Every structure is written in C-alpha cells, then in structure tokens.
Amino acid sequence: MKLSAKARHVQGTLRALGLDVHVIELAESTRTAAEAASAVGCTVGQIVKSLVFRAGEGPVLVLASGANFVDEERLATLVGTRIKRARADFVRQHTGYAIGGVAPVGHPQPIPTFVDEDLLQYEEVWAAAGGPFTVFACSPDFLATLGKVTCVKRIAD
C-alpha cells in the first residue's frame, strides 16, 4: 500500500533524525488510543497520544501515554501561562496534521513538547504518523531527544 504524502513526510523526517523505522498504514483507524492499540496489538499505555494545547498564541504539544489523561492545571503551571485545548484549525496550522493523526515530528516549526514519563517504562511505543490510519513504532527514549522536549512526571494521571 502506498503511503499518503503526510505519512511519507513523517517517515522522511524520522529517517533524517536517524531513526530507521517504517511508517505503516492500517486498515483500522488509529484515531483514538484504544483503536490504535487494537490495530497494532499493544497495550493502550504504549500508544503515544499527541495532544496540542494553545498557550497564549502558540502551541504546546503533549506526548502522553494512551492510558493517561493530561493534567491541564499541571501543564499550565509548567508552561507558565493559561492553556486550553487547541481547535482543529489551530492544530493543523501549527503541526501540519489533523487531530487524530498528529505525529511527534515533522511540524512546520519546532513546538515546545512535554513527554509523559510513563511512556519511558516501555521498550516500544506507537505514535501517529500524519493521519488516522498511519503509525510508527519507536523506543520511547527517542521521543525525549526531539527538539524542545521536557520529560515530565505526573503530567498525566
């Protein structure tokens, strides 16, 4: 199956960052953590939820374990300003992806990113690759090496 342009962009970005992975396109949706876990055969905790928040005029990305909910008050404290869930148009503008397919890489500009330390307990995690049917597997340690990243305990409960 030929990958979409967004998925090819993610795969190219990952390879440019030194990660030799293959983005895969699935027949089943990976829009939610539960759907993604079912589709790839892993636990919900191994799914990387990419959640975009608006902090002032700019974006903040949270990469959270699929088993957790983001503590928005804690995130606001870490960011140092009020935050709110980003609307679909804001997400697409700042990440290049639609909600449900936001990859942790390949954004038009670097985005401040917070990684849920619960992801680090796994050998392998699965993240969105630009669309609701595309994913890639990687070591969670890789997520901690991406640009403006802060690993945080208790960002999610």
Secondary structure as UniProt FT lines:
FT   HELIX           5..16
FT   TURN            17..18
FT   STRAND          24..25
FT   HELIX           33..40
FT   HELIX           44..46
FT   STRAND          47..55
FT   TURN            56..57
FT   STRAND          58..65
FT   TURN            66..67
FT   HELIX           72..79
FT   STRAND          83..85
FT   HELIX           88..95
FT   TURN            99..100
FT   STRAND          113..116
FT   HELIX           117..121
FT   STRAND          125..128
FT   TURN            132..133
FT   STRAND          134..138
FT   HELIX           140..143
FT   TURN            144..145
FT   STRAND          149..152
FT   TURN            153..154
//
